[in-house]
């Protein structure tokens, strides 16, 4: 039987990075930099869905 690990931390980090992306896309001065938050968002989404 496998031991399940808590994924709450990963969901919170995913939501944080998602909020950063939304902020960057909503702010015209920073819109060109939204791609800097993509690796964090994708990584923690994969961790929270237990893909990695």
Secondary structure, DSSP 4 states (H G I P E B T S, - for coil): -PPP---HHHHHHHHHHHHHHHHHHHSTTTGGGGGGGHHHHHHHHHHHTT--
